[in-house]
Amino acid sequence: MRQPLTGLPHNVHADMPTRVTTVMYVDDGKIYVASKSLATNIKILSVAYTQAAAWLQSAGLAPDTEKRELMHYTRRKQDAGLSPPITLQELDGSTTAVHPAQHVRWLGVHFDQKLSFDYHVKMAADKAMVAVGRMDMLANTVRGLSQLNLRCLYKACVFPILAYAAAAWWPSRVSKGKLIGKKKHEKVLAKIQRRALLIICAAFRTTPTEALELESSIPPIRHLLDQAVRDAGI
């Protein structure tokens, strides 16, 4: 919901702030605004939070004060090193300072200040590697799962971890008719997929990745992520 705020200092309008947007999904909520100044954002968000908390109270609800997080998104050079905290007015009249976090998790996606999503990719890779380790336990060459079943297991249980919310963090772009994503993220995730392909094919560690992809009929990770983004768009 978007609504005008009252009680704001007059000088905040000089920084051309956008209208405040409040998003609520089940038990998660987010309030955000953009302007030319982090200090202005803090002032606006403080007032917006007070109004949101009052609305929740009128509905018989209350925000979880232990889970409140603050994140500034900026790439301006003049904001380098700046990360001002926000002071929130509690319903009992007291005030609480919330300091910005390095990473904020929203609906399973980890956001950082520069929206690089490096931390999100690292967390996804770590989680997927655990799943690959469990997959390895089921791949005994004598009584384990077949290659076909291991392939299905990877596609159903491991790749969805790697590609979760890919439409948000895999910014594919078109260059000379080809989709290109971030090489840095691709390198991290390709290692996880290669480990899984070695298990699926029961191959030596020195086996070329291209041979593993052909043998298992699983494309390179960049193509799978591009397809996930297209599917999300559809």
N, CA and C of each residue as an Amber inpcrd file, in Angstrom:
protein
   702
   0.8410000  -1.1840000   0.0000000   0.0000000   0.0000000   0.0000000
   0.8790000   1.2360000   0.0000000   0.3920000   2.2870000  -0.6220000
   1.1240000   3.5420000  -0.6650000   0.2330000   4.6350000  -0.1110000
   0.7930000   5.3970000   0.8330000  -0.0130000   6.4480000   1.4240000
   0.8850000   7.6180000   1.8060000   0.3630000   8.8530000   1.7300000
   1.1600000  10.0110000   2.1400000   1.3620000  10.0100000   3.6470000
   2.4870000  10.5360000   4.0900000   2.7880000  10.5910000   5.5120000
   2.6110000  11.9990000   6.0300000   2.2740000  12.0830000   7.2930000
   2.1390000  13.3790000   7.9630000   3.1960000  13.4700000   9.0550000
   3.5250000  14.6850000   9.4330000   4.4860000  14.8770000  10.5100000
   5.9300000  14.8480000  10.0710000   6.2020000  15.0150000   8.7790000
   7.5680000  15.0060000   8.2750000   8.1660000  16.4050000   8.3100000
   9.4760000  16.5150000   8.5830000  10.1270000  17.8340000   8.5010000
  10.0340000  18.3860000   7.0800000   9.9520000  19.7230000   6.9710000
   9.7970000  20.3340000   5.6530000  11.0380000  20.1500000   4.7810000
  12.2160000  20.0370000   5.4020000  13.4380000  19.9780000   4.5990000
  13.6140000  18.6510000   3.8670000  12.8410000  17.6200000   4.2070000
  13.0140000  16.3300000   3.5390000  12.5510000  16.3890000   2.0870000
  11.6470000  17.2780000   1.7710000  11.1150000  17.3560000   0.4090000
  12.1480000  17.8680000  -0.5820000  13.1860000  18.5330000  -0.0840000
  14.2360000  19.0280000  -0.9790000  15.0280000  17.8810000  -1.6030000
  15.0110000  16.7090000  -0.9690000  15.7420000  15.5560000  -1.4880000
  14.8930000  14.6940000  -2.4050000  13.7230000  15.1840000  -2.7750000
  12.8460000  14.5330000  -3.7520000  12.5660000  13.0590000  -3.4130000
  12.0150000  12.7910000  -2.2450000  11.7260000  11.3930000  -1.8930000
  10.5410000  10.8470000  -2.6800000  10.5570000   9.5560000  -2.9040000
   9.4080000   8.8930000  -3.5120000   8.3390000   8.6790000  -2.4460000
   7.1830000   8.2140000  -2.8590000   6.1640000   7.8720000  -1.8850000
   6.5670000   6.5970000  -1.1580000   6.2090000   6.5230000   0.1090000
   6.5650000   5.3590000   0.9090000   5.6900000   4.1780000   0.4930000
   6.3150000   3.0170000   0.3460000   5.5900000   1.8030000  -0.0170000
   5.7250000   0.7820000   1.1090000   4.6180000   0.2280000   1.5100000
   4.5850000  -0.8080000   2.5400000   4.0830000  -2.0960000   1.9150000
   4.8610000  -3.1630000   2.0680000   4.5090000  -4.4720000   1.5240000
   4.4000000  -5.4550000   2.6800000   3.3020000  -6.1890000   2.7270000
   3.1360000  -7.2080000   3.7610000   2.7390000  -8.5190000   3.1130000
   3.4310000  -9.5940000   3.4910000   3.1660000 -10.9170000   2.9460000
   3.2230000 -11.9110000   4.0960000   2.0660000 -12.4630000   4.4640000
   1.9350000 -13.3800000   5.5960000   2.4920000 -12.6950000   6.8420000
   3.6170000 -13.1690000   7.3700000   4.1620000 -12.5530000   8.5820000
   5.4160000 -11.7170000   8.2930000   5.6330000 -11.3750000   7.0270000
   6.7630000 -10.5190000   6.6590000   6.2420000  -9.1540000   6.2100000
   6.9780000  -8.1260000   6.5420000   6.6020000  -6.7780000   6.1250000
   7.8270000  -5.9710000   5.7380000   7.6370000  -5.0350000   4.8260000
   8.7490000  -4.2030000   4.3690000   8.2450000  -2.8030000   4.0830000
   9.0290000  -1.8270000   4.5020000   8.7300000  -0.4190000   4.2160000
   9.9480000   0.1570000   3.4920000   9.7320000   0.7720000   2.3430000
  10.8780000   1.3250000   1.6310000  10.5440000   2.6480000   0.9750000
  11.6060000   3.4450000   0.7880000  11.4880000   4.7540000   0.1670000
  12.8370000   5.0820000  -0.4640000  12.8340000   5.9550000  -1.4450000
  14.0690000   6.3670000  -2.1080000  14.1250000   7.8890000  -2.1720000
  15.3360000   8.4280000  -2.0230000  15.5380000   9.8700000  -2.1320000
  17.0090000  10.1220000  -2.4220000  17.3970000  11.3820000  -2.4110000
  18.7860000  11.7340000  -2.6730000  19.6510000  11.7090000  -1.4270000
  19.0890000  11.3510000  -0.2760000  19.8280000  11.4000000   0.9810000
  19.4420000  10.2350000   1.8720000  20.4540000   9.5610000   2.4500000
  20.1820000   8.4860000   3.3900000  19.5340000   9.0330000   4.6600000
  19.9430000  10.2380000   5.0650000  19.3590000  10.8500000   6.2600000
  17.8700000  11.1220000   6.0660000  17.5100000  11.5600000   4.8620000
  16.0980000  11.7920000   4.5600000  15.3200000  10.4830000   4.5820000
  15.9120000   9.4400000   4.0210000  15.2480000   8.1410000   4.0530000
  14.9620000   7.7010000   5.4830000  15.9340000   7.9070000   6.3690000
  15.7820000   7.5090000   7.7660000  14.6070000   8.2480000   8.4230000
  14.5190000   9.5380000   8.1870000  13.4470000  10.3280000   8.7850000
  12.0810000   9.8540000   8.2960000  11.9850000   9.5890000   7.0020000
  10.7060000   9.1630000   6.4330000  10.3300000   7.7740000   6.9230000
  11.2850000   6.8740000   6.9410000  11.0030000   5.5020000   7.3730000
  10.6000000   5.4460000   8.8390000  11.1750000   6.3220000   9.6550000
  10.8240000   6.3500000  11.0740000   9.3570000   6.7110000  11.2640000
   8.9110000   7.7170000  10.5310000   7.5010000   8.1210000  10.6170000
   6.6010000   7.0240000  10.0460000   7.0090000   6.4340000   8.9390000
   6.2060000   5.3840000   8.3160000   6.0790000   4.1710000   9.2250000
   7.1590000   3.8250000   9.9110000   7.0980000   2.6750000  10.8250000
   6.1230000   2.9390000  11.9740000   6.1560000   4.1510000  12.5080000
   5.2460000   4.4990000  13.6060000   3.7960000   4.3380000  13.1690000
   3.4840000   4.7910000  11.9670000   2.1200000   4.6690000  11.4630000
   1.7500000   3.2060000  11.2100000   2.6910000   2.4240000  10.6780000
   2.4200000   1.0050000  10.4260000   2.2060000   0.2460000  11.7330000
   3.0190000   0.5560000  12.7450000   2.8680000  -0.1080000  14.0430000
   1.5290000   0.2430000  14.6780000   1.1000000   1.5020000  14.5090000
  -0.2000000   1.9090000  15.0460000  -1.3380000   1.1750000  14.3410000
  -1.2000000   0.9980000  13.0220000  -2.2310000   0.2660000  12.2790000
  -2.2980000  -1.1940000  12.7220000  -1.1340000  -1.8120000  12.9260000
  -1.1080000  -3.1900000  13.4000000  -1.7650000  -3.3160000  14.7680000
  -1.4970000  -2.3470000  15.6310000  -2.0970000  -2.3820000  16.9640000
  -3.6180000  -2.2740000  16.8890000  -4.1140000  -1.4460000  15.9790000
  -5.5650000  -1.3010000  15.8250000  -6.2120000  -2.5760000  15.3090000
  -5.4110000  -3.4210000  14.6530000  -5.9130000  -4.6900000  14.1370000
  -5.6500000  -5.8500000  15.0940000  -5.1680000  -5.5230000  16.2900000
  -4.8890000  -6.5640000  17.2720000  -3.5770000  -7.2800000  17.0340000
  -2.6650000  -6.6640000  16.2900000  -1.3730000  -7.2700000  15.9840000
  -0.2450000  -6.3920000  16.5050000   0.9790000  -6.8970000  16.4110000
   2.1400000  -6.1310000  16.8440000   3.3600000  -6.5970000  16.0820000
   4.2690000  -5.6820000  15.7230000   5.4910000  -6.0900000  15.0210000
   6.4410000  -6.8110000  15.9620000   7.2160000  -7.7320000  15.3990000
   8.2200000  -8.4540000  16.1780000   9.4690000  -7.5850000  16.2470000
   9.6910000  -6.9690000  17.4000000  10.7980000  -6.0180000  17.5300000
  12.1630000  -6.6790000  17.4140000  12.2370000  -7.9950000  17.6250000
  13.5200000  -8.6880000  17.5600000  13.9550000  -8.9590000  16.1170000
  13.0300000  -8.8800000  15.1750000  13.3360000  -9.2260000  13.7870000
  13.4120000  -8.0160000  12.8720000  13.4160000  -6.8280000  13.4250000
  13.4880000  -5.6400000  12.5860000  14.8900000  -5.4730000  12.0120000
  14.9570000  -5.1520000  10.7380000  16.2290000  -4.9810000  10.0500000
  16.1880000  -3.7300000   9.1860000  17.3520000  -3.1440000   8.9850000
  17.4790000  -1.9450000   8.1630000  18.5650000  -2.1700000   7.1320000
  18.2970000  -1.7320000   5.9100000  19.2930000  -1.8620000   4.8380000
  19.2490000  -0.6140000   3.9610000  20.4360000  -0.0560000   3.6800000
  20.5580000   1.0630000   2.7480000  21.0770000   0.5290000   1.4220000
  20.4630000   0.9490000   0.3350000  20.9220000   0.5630000  -1.0020000
  21.4140000   1.8120000  -1.7210000  22.7040000   1.8680000  -1.9420000
  23.2640000   3.0330000  -2.6250000  24.5940000   2.6670000  -3.2580000
  24.8720000   3.2790000  -4.4130000  26.1580000   3.1060000  -5.0780000
  26.8530000   4.4510000  -5.2740000  26.3310000   5.4910000  -4.6580000
  26.9200000   6.8210000  -4.8150000  28.2230000   6.9130000  -4.0290000
  29.2240000   7.5280000  -4.6160000  30.5220000   7.6350000  -3.9730000
  30.4380000   8.4550000  -2.6870000  29.5700000   9.4690000  -2.6620000
  29.4800000  10.3050000  -1.4730000  28.8540000   9.5670000  -0.2890000
  28.2330000   8.4180000  -0.5700000  27.6290000   7.6350000   0.5180000
  28.5500000   6.5260000   1.0090000  29.7450000   6.4500000   0.4490000
  30.6800000   5.3950000   0.8460000  31.0190000   5.5260000   2.3260000
  30.8550000   4.4570000   3.0560000  31.1440000   4.4640000   4.4860000
  29.9990000   4.9680000   5.3420000  28.9480000   5.4960000   4.7180000
  27.8040000   5.9930000   5.4860000  26.7620000   4.8920000   5.6440000
  26.3290000   4.6900000   6.8700000  25.3150000   3.6820000   7.1420000
  24.5630000   4.0740000   8.4110000  23.7990000   5.1640000   8.3380000
  23.1430000   5.6880000   9.5450000  22.0690000   4.7510000  10.0840000
  21.9820000   4.6110000  11.4080000  20.9180000   3.7980000  12.0180000
  19.5960000   4.5640000  12.0150000  18.5400000   3.8690000  12.3290000
  17.2240000   4.4940000  12.4060000  16.7080000   4.3930000  13.8390000
  16.0900000   5.4510000  14.3170000  15.5020000   5.4680000  15.6570000
  13.9930000   5.3280000  15.5260000  13.4470000   4.2800000  16.1240000
  12.0270000   3.9770000  16.0050000  11.3000000   4.2710000  17.3020000
  10.1260000   4.8320000  17.1610000   9.2840000   5.1460000  18.3090000
   8.4150000   3.9440000  18.6320000   8.5670000   3.4020000  19.8360000
   7.7800000   2.2490000  20.2450000   6.3920000   2.6930000  20.7140000
   5.4810000   1.7260000  20.7790000   4.1100000   2.0430000  21.1760000
   4.0180000   2.4680000  22.6390000   5.0010000   2.0480000  23.4540000
   4.9830000   2.4220000  24.8680000   5.6700000   3.7590000  25.1210000
   6.0880000   4.4550000  24.0550000   6.7240000   5.7530000  24.1940000
   8.2350000   5.7220000  24.1800000   8.8390000   4.5650000  24.3050000
  10.2960000   4.4560000  24.2940000  10.8070000   4.4750000  22.8560000
  12.1140000   4.6090000  22.7200000  12.7340000   4.6070000  21.3960000
  13.7840000   3.4960000  21.3070000  13.9560000   2.9760000  20.0940000
  14.9260000   1.9170000  19.8540000  15.7030000   2.2430000  18.5950000
  17.0220000   2.0610000  18.6530000  17.8780000   2.2940000  17.4930000
  18.1280000   0.9730000  16.7790000  17.8860000   0.9540000  15.4750000
  18.1390000  -0.2280000  14.6520000  19.2720000   0.1110000  13.6930000
  20.3500000  -0.6490000  13.7690000  21.5170000  -0.3890000  12.9320000
  21.4370000  -1.1980000  11.6380000  21.9480000  -0.6650000  10.5370000
  21.8960000  -1.3800000   9.2540000  22.6510000  -2.7000000   9.3100000
  22.1130000  -3.6850000   8.6220000  22.7500000  -4.9910000   8.5420000
  23.5320000  -5.1000000   7.2350000  24.5030000  -6.0100000   7.2040000
  25.2600000  -6.2330000   5.9690000  24.4220000  -6.9750000   4.9400000
  23.5650000  -7.8620000   5.4290000  22.7000000  -8.6380000   4.5410000
  21.3170000  -8.7280000   5.1640000  20.3090000  -8.6680000   4.3340000
  18.9220000  -8.7960000   4.7820000  18.2430000  -9.8790000   3.9590000
  17.5510000 -10.7670000   4.6460000  16.8540000 -11.8440000   3.9480000
  15.3860000 -11.4850000   3.8000000  14.9130000 -11.5420000   2.5630000
  13.5150000 -11.2150000   2.2720000  12.9410000 -12.3110000   1.3950000
  11.9830000 -13.0680000   1.9370000  11.3400000 -14.1660000   1.2220000
  12.3720000 -15.1380000   0.6280000  13.4000000 -15.4220000   1.4100000
  14.3850000 -16.4110000   1.0010000  15.5290000 -15.8840000   0.1600000
  15.5160000 -14.5890000  -0.1750000  16.5850000 -13.9890000  -0.9750000
  17.4120000 -13.0690000  -0.0770000  18.7270000 -13.2140000  -0.1410000
  19.6280000 -12.3900000   0.6730000  20.0520000 -11.1670000  -0.1320000
  19.7460000  -9.9940000   0.4020000  20.0880000  -8.7350000  -0.2600000
  21.2870000  -8.0970000   0.4270000  22.1640000  -7.4720000  -0.3410000
  23.2720000  -6.7030000   0.2100000  23.1420000  -5.2600000  -0.2500000
  23.9810000  -4.3970000   0.2960000  23.8290000  -2.9600000   0.0560000
  23.9530000  -2.5820000  -1.4130000  24.8030000  -3.2820000  -2.1500000
  25.0080000  -2.9490000  -3.5640000  24.2160000  -3.8480000  -4.4990000
  23.3770000  -4.7030000  -3.9420000  22.5580000  -5.6220000  -4.7320000
  23.4080000  -6.4640000  -5.6890000  24.5480000  -6.9070000  -5.1840000
  25.4060000  -7.7800000  -5.9820000  24.9530000  -9.2320000  -5.9040000
  24.2470000  -9.5810000  -4.8260000  23.7360000 -10.9330000  -4.5640000
  24.8550000 -11.9680000  -4.4280000  26.0710000 -11.5120000  -4.1660000
  27.1800000 -12.4450000  -3.9520000  26.9200000 -13.3200000  -2.7240000
  26.4180000 -12.7100000  -1.6680000  26.1550000 -13.4630000  -0.4360000
  25.0360000 -14.4730000  -0.6550000  24.0130000 -14.0790000  -1.4090000
  22.9080000 -15.0030000  -1.6800000  23.4020000 -16.2280000  -2.4490000
  24.2260000 -16.0070000  -3.4540000  24.7540000 -17.1130000  -4.2520000
  25.6180000 -18.0240000  -3.3890000  26.4200000 -17.4390000  -2.5050000
  27.2550000 -18.2470000  -1.6090000  26.3920000 -19.1150000  -0.6960000
  25.3470000 -18.5380000  -0.1270000  24.4720000 -19.2970000   0.7600000
  23.7590000 -20.4110000  -0.0010000  23.3170000 -20.1200000  -1.2240000
  22.6470000 -21.1380000  -2.0370000  23.6160000 -22.2620000  -2.3830000
  24.8560000 -21.9070000  -2.7020000  25.8550000 -22.9190000  -3.0410000
  26.1620000 -23.8090000  -1.8390000  26.2940000 -23.2230000  -0.6670000
  26.5640000 -24.0010000   0.5440000  25.4190000 -24.9690000   0.8460000
  24.2020000 -24.4730000   0.7140000  23.0370000 -25.3120000   0.9850000
  22.9150000 -26.4390000  -0.0360000  23.1970000 -26.1190000  -1.3070000
  23.1160000 -27.1300000  -2.3520000  24.2080000 -28.1810000  -2.1880000
  25.3770000 -27.7680000  -1.7300000  26.4680000 -28.7270000  -1.5230000
  26.0970000 -29.7680000  -0.4640000  25.3720000 -29.3340000   0.5510000
  24.8860000 -30.2860000   1.5620000  23.9500000 -31.3040000   0.9170000
  23.0800000 -30.8170000   0.0270000  22.1590000 -31.7210000  -0.6680000
  22.9080000 -32.6780000  -1.5770000  23.9810000 -32.1940000  -2.2210000
  24.7890000 -33.0610000  -3.0810000  25.4730000 -34.1470000  -2.2410000
  25.9160000 -33.7830000  -1.0390000  26.5220000 -34.7710000  -0.1600000
  25.5570000 -35.8830000   0.2100000  24.2990000 -35.5280000   0.4430000
  23.2820000 -36.5440000   0.7320000  22.9820000 -37.3850000  -0.5020000
  23.0390000 -36.7320000  -1.6380000  22.8370000 -37.4430000  -2.8920000
  23.9450000 -38.4770000  -3.1110000  25.1600000 -38.1290000  -2.7090000
  26.2990000 -39.0320000  -2.8500000  26.1010000 -40.3020000  -2.0240000
  25.4300000 -40.1710000  -0.8750000  25.1840000 -41.3260000  -0.0230000
  24.2570000 -42.3450000  -0.6910000  23.4200000 -41.8630000  -1.6230000
  22.4770000 -42.7460000  -2.3100000  23.0270000 -43.2790000  -3.6250000
  24.2880000 -42.9560000  -3.9330000  24.8400000 -43.2980000  -5.2420000
  25.8290000 -44.4520000  -5.1790000  25.6610000 -45.3570000  -4.2460000
  26.5480000 -46.5200000  -4.1760000  26.5330000 -47.2640000  -5.5070000
  27.7140000 -47.5670000  -6.0330000  27.7950000 -48.1700000  -7.3680000
  27.2700000 -49.5980000  -7.4210000  27.0620000 -50.2400000  -6.2610000
  26.5710000 -51.6170000  -6.2320000  25.0680000 -51.6680000  -6.0120000
  24.6100000 -50.9890000  -4.9620000  23.1810000 -51.0250000  -4.6430000
  22.5440000 -49.6410000  -4.6150000  23.2500000 -48.6630000  -5.1380000
  22.7150000 -47.3060000  -5.1110000  21.7230000 -47.0470000  -6.2250000
  21.3080000 -45.7840000  -6.3150000  20.3560000 -45.3910000  -7.3450000
  20.9960000 -45.4560000  -8.7260000  20.1630000 -45.6250000  -9.7240000
  20.6500000 -45.6550000 -11.1000000  20.9910000 -44.2400000 -11.5580000
  21.6770000 -44.1570000 -12.7030000  22.0290000 -42.8480000 -13.2560000
  20.7770000 -42.0170000 -13.5310000  19.7310000 -42.6640000 -14.0400000
  18.4950000 -41.9530000 -14.3370000  17.8680000 -41.3870000 -13.0780000
  17.8380000 -42.1810000 -12.0120000  17.2350000 -41.7100000 -10.7640000
  18.0780000 -40.6240000 -10.1100000  19.3970000 -40.7320000 -10.2110000
  20.2640000 -39.6940000  -9.6590000  20.0780000 -38.3790000 -10.4140000
  19.9020000 -38.4730000 -11.7240000  19.6560000 -37.2690000 -12.5270000
  18.3550000 -36.6060000 -12.1010000  17.3200000 -37.4140000 -11.9040000
  16.0310000 -36.8760000 -11.4460000  16.1720000 -36.2490000 -10.0690000
  16.9790000 -36.8770000  -9.2180000  17.1850000 -36.3560000  -7.8670000
  17.8700000 -34.9980000  -7.9070000  18.8490000 -34.8550000  -8.7950000
  19.5370000 -33.5650000  -8.9150000  18.5770000 -32.4800000  -9.3860000
  17.7970000 -32.7950000 -10.4100000  16.8920000 -31.7920000 -10.9870000
  15.7610000 -31.4270000 -10.0320000  15.3690000 -32.3640000  -9.1750000
  14.2400000 -32.1220000  -8.2790000  14.6480000 -31.5500000  -6.9260000
  15.8530000 -31.8820000  -6.4580000  16.2230000 -31.5210000  -5.0870000
  17.4450000 -30.6130000  -4.9570000  18.3180000 -30.6000000  -5.9510000
  19.5380000 -29.7920000  -5.8410000  19.4400000 -28.5240000  -6.6780000
  19.1190000 -28.6630000  -7.9470000  19.0620000 -27.4700000  -8.7980000
  18.0560000 -26.4290000  -8.3090000  16.8680000 -26.8110000  -7.8020000
  15.9570000 -25.7830000  -7.2850000  16.5690000 -24.9370000  -6.1770000
  17.5070000 -25.4990000  -5.4210000  18.1950000 -24.7170000  -4.3880000
  19.1100000 -23.6900000  -5.0410000  19.8300000 -24.1100000  -6.0730000
  20.7380000 -23.2030000  -6.7770000  19.9870000 -22.0930000  -7.4950000
  18.8230000 -22.4190000  -8.0250000  18.0960000 -21.4730000  -8.8810000
  16.9620000 -20.7610000  -8.1590000  16.8900000 -20.8810000  -6.8460000
  15.7660000 -20.2570000  -6.1310000  15.7510000 -18.7410000  -6.3790000
  14.6010000 -18.2450000  -6.8410000  14.4060000 -16.8100000  -7.1150000
  15.4450000 -16.2760000  -8.0880000  15.8310000 -17.0950000  -9.0620000
  16.8630000 -16.6820000 -10.0290000  16.4710000 -15.4230000 -10.7880000
  15.1840000 -15.2050000 -10.9560000  14.7390000 -14.0150000 -11.6810000
  15.1470000 -12.7280000 -10.9740000  15.4310000 -12.8220000  -9.6770000
  15.8120000 -11.6300000  -8.9140000  17.3090000 -11.3630000  -8.9650000
  18.1250000 -12.4230000  -9.0230000  19.5690000 -12.2170000  -8.8900000
  20.3910000 -12.6840000 -10.0920000  19.7780000 -13.3380000 -11.0580000
  20.5200000 -13.7610000 -12.2520000  20.1690000 -12.8030000 -13.3800000
  20.8450000 -11.6640000 -13.4820000  20.4790000 -10.6140000 -14.4510000
  20.9980000 -10.9070000 -15.8410000  20.3960000 -11.8900000 -16.4760000
  20.8190000 -12.2170000 -17.8390000  20.5980000 -11.0260000 -18.7700000
  21.5170000 -10.8340000 -19.6790000  21.3790000  -9.7570000 -20.6680000
  21.7050000 -10.3210000 -22.0440000  21.2010000  -9.6800000 -23.0380000
  21.4120000 -10.1500000 -24.4100000  22.6280000  -9.4540000 -24.9940000
  23.5670000 -10.2370000 -25.4980000  24.7550000  -9.6950000 -26.1570000
  25.0340000 -10.5240000 -27.4050000  24.9080000  -9.8880000 -28.5500000
  25.1260000 -10.5660000 -29.8360000  24.2280000 -11.7990000 -29.9720000
  22.9920000 -11.6350000 -29.5130000  22.0240000 -12.7120000 -29.6530000
  22.1110000 -13.7940000 -28.6060000  23.0180000 -13.6490000 -27.6210000
  23.1690000 -14.6560000 -26.5870000  22.8850000 -14.0660000 -25.2100000
  22.3120000 -14.9150000 -24.3290000  22.0540000 -14.4940000 -22.9590000
  23.3250000 -14.6590000 -22.1340000  23.7210000 -13.6060000 -21.4330000
  24.9340000 -13.6370000 -20.6280000  24.5910000 -13.2280000 -19.2000000
  25.0340000 -14.0210000 -18.2350000  24.8160000 -13.6970000 -16.8320000
  26.1260000 -13.3110000 -16.1680000  26.1310000 -13.2480000 -14.8490000
  27.3350000 -12.8900000 -14.1230000  28.3060000 -14.0670000 -14.0850000
  29.4920000 -13.8700000 -14.5960000  30.4970000 -14.9270000 -14.6240000
  30.8840000 -15.3530000 -13.2140000  30.9180000 -14.4050000 -12.2970000
  31.3050000 -14.7120000 -10.9180000  30.3400000 -15.6870000 -10.2800000
  29.0580000 -15.4600000 -10.4470000  28.0500000 -16.3520000  -9.8810000
  28.0520000 -17.6950000 -10.6040000  28.2170000 -17.6370000 -11.9010000
  28.2340000 -18.8720000 -12.6830000  29.3590000 -19.7920000 -12.2340000
  30.5150000 -19.2360000 -11.9410000  31.6620000 -20.0430000 -11.5280000
  31.3940000 -20.7530000 -10.2050000  30.7570000 -20.0500000  -9.2730000
  30.4540000 -20.6440000  -7.9660000  29.4550000 -21.7910000  -8.1030000
  28.4020000 -21.5560000  -8.8650000  27.3430000 -22.5530000  -8.9840000
  27.7500000 -23.7170000  -9.8790000  28.6160000 -23.4590000 -10.8570000
  29.0600000 -24.5210000 -11.7590000  29.8450000 -25.5870000 -10.9960000
  30.5610000 -25.1860000  -9.9470000  31.3020000 -26.1530000  -9.1410000
  30.3610000 -27.1400000  -8.4560000  29.2260000 -26.6320000  -7.9970000
  28.2560000 -27.5100000  -7.3310000  27.6680000 -28.4870000  -8.3380000
  27.3030000 -27.9650000  -9.5160000  26.7140000 -28.8440000 -10.5210000
  27.7260000 -29.8820000 -10.9860000  28.9830000 -29.4960000 -11.1430000
  29.9960000 -30.4630000 -11.5780000  30.1340000 -31.5990000 -10.5670000
  30.1020000 -31.2510000  -9.2840000  30.1880000 -32.2820000  -8.2500000
  29.0200000 -33.2530000  -8.3650000  27.8450000 -32.7330000  -8.6420000
  26.6680000 -33.5970000  -8.7960000  26.7820000 -34.4650000 -10.0430000
  27.3110000 -33.8910000 -11.1270000  27.4560000 -34.6580000 -12.3670000
  28.4480000 -35.8070000 -12.2030000  29.4870000 -35.5970000 -11.4330000
  30.4410000 -36.6720000 -11.1660000  29.7620000 -37.8380000 -10.4530000
  28.8440000 -37.5080000  -9.5640000  28.1070000 -38.5500000  -8.8320000
  27.1380000 -39.2620000  -9.7710000  26.4230000 -38.4890000 -10.5760000
  25.4410000 -39.0700000 -11.4900000  26.1140000 -40.0290000 -12.4760000
  27.2440000 -39.6150000 -13.0150000  27.9220000 -40.4170000 -14.0330000
  28.9140000 -41.4210000 -13.4520000  29.1020000 -41.3780000 -12.1340000
  30.0970000 -42.2580000 -11.4950000  31.4350000 -42.1480000 -12.2050000
  31.8610000 -40.9150000 -12.4430000  33.0520000 -40.6540000 -13.2440000
  34.2320000 -40.2500000 -12.3780000  35.4250000 -40.2750000 -12.9730000
  36.6270000 -39.8230000 -12.2910000  36.5940000 -38.2960000 -12.1430000
  37.2960000 -37.7900000 -11.1460000  37.3120000 -36.3560000 -10.9000000
  37.9610000 -35.5750000 -12.0300000  38.7850000 -36.2320000 -12.8310000
  39.4720000 -35.5440000 -13.9380000  38.6370000 -35.5050000 -15.2160000
  37.4490000 -36.0800000 -15.1710000  36.5920000 -36.0960000 -16.3600000
  36.2020000 -34.6700000 -16.7530000  36.3320000 -34.2840000 -18.0120000
  35.9470000 -32.9290000 -18.4440000  34.4690000 -32.6520000 -18.1740000
  34.1710000 -31.4250000 -17.8130000  32.7970000 -31.0440000 -17.5020000
  31.8820000 -31.2300000 -18.7040000  32.3800000 -30.8960000 -19.8980000
  31.5500000 -31.0270000 -21.1040000  31.1160000 -32.4730000 -21.3120000
  32.0170000 -33.4160000 -21.0440000  31.6740000 -34.8290000 -21.1980000
  30.6130000 -35.2460000 -20.1810000  30.7140000 -34.7220000 -18.9600000
  29.7270000 -35.0360000 -17.9240000  28.3470000 -34.4860000 -18.3040000
  28.3360000 -33.2910000 -18.8670000  27.0640000 -32.6760000 -19.2550000
  26.4030000 -33.4640000 -20.3850000  27.1950000 -33.9240000 -21.3250000
  26.6490000 -34.7180000 -22.4330000  26.1500000 -36.0770000 -21.9430000
  26.9240000 -36.7190000 -21.0910000  26.5710000 -38.0480000 -20.6030000
  25.2990000 -38.0260000 -19.7500000  25.1300000 -36.9540000 -18.9790000
  23.9670000 -36.8580000 -18.0810000  22.8050000 -36.1030000 -18.7040000
  23.0080000 -35.5200000 -19.8750000  21.9690000 -34.7030000 -20.5470000
  21.5210000 -33.5450000 -19.6670000  22.4840000 -32.9050000 -19.0140000
  22.2200000 -31.7250000 -18.1930000  23.0590000 -30.5750000 -18.7470000
  22.4310000 -29.5070000 -19.2220000  23.1600000 -28.3840000 -19.8200000
  24.0190000 -27.6500000 -18.7860000  24.9220000 -26.7800000 -19.2470000
  25.6970000 -25.9370000 -18.3300000  24.7720000 -25.1140000 -17.4350000
  25.2650000 -24.7700000 -16.2580000  24.4300000 -24.0960000 -15.2580000
  23.8830000 -22.7640000 -15.7750000  24.6480000 -22.0560000 -16.6120000
  24.1640000 -20.7620000 -17.1120000  22.9140000 -20.9270000 -17.9690000
  22.8540000 -22.0080000 -18.7360000  21.6770000 -22.2370000 -19.5720000
  20.4710000 -22.6360000 -18.7120000  20.7170000 -23.4000000 -17.6730000
  19.6250000 -23.7870000 -16.7760000  19.0580000 -22.5710000 -16.0490000
  19.9380000 -21.6620000 -15.6330000  19.4820000 -20.4500000 -14.9510000
  18.7380000 -19.5250000 -15.9170000  19.2380000 -19.4230000 -17.1450000
  18.5310000 -18.6130000 -18.1500000  17.1260000 -19.1620000 -18.3720000
  17.0090000 -20.4910000 -18.4190000  15.7000000 -21.1080000 -18.6090000
  14.7940000 -20.8610000 -17.4030000  15.3750000 -20.9060000 -16.2010000
  14.5890000 -20.6360000 -14.9950000  14.0400000 -19.2150000 -14.9970000
  14.8640000 -18.2660000 -15.4820000  14.4140000 -16.8790000 -15.5650000
  13.2990000 -16.7370000 -16.5980000  13.4470000 -17.4050000 -17.7310000
  12.4090000 -17.3490000 -18.7620000  11.1040000 -17.9800000 -18.2490000
  11.2230000 -19.0940000 -17.5530000  10.0380000 -19.7430000 -17.0010000
   9.3170000 -18.8290000 -16.0110000  10.1020000 -18.1350000 -15.1960000
   9.5000000 -17.2040000 -14.2390000   8.7740000 -16.0770000 -14.9570000
   9.3650000 -15.6080000 -16.0700000   8.7010000 -14.5670000 -16.8510000
   7.3990000 -15.0230000 -17.4640000   7.4080000 -16.2630000 -17.9370000
   6.1800000 -16.8100000 -18.5390000   5.1010000 -16.9970000 -17.4800000
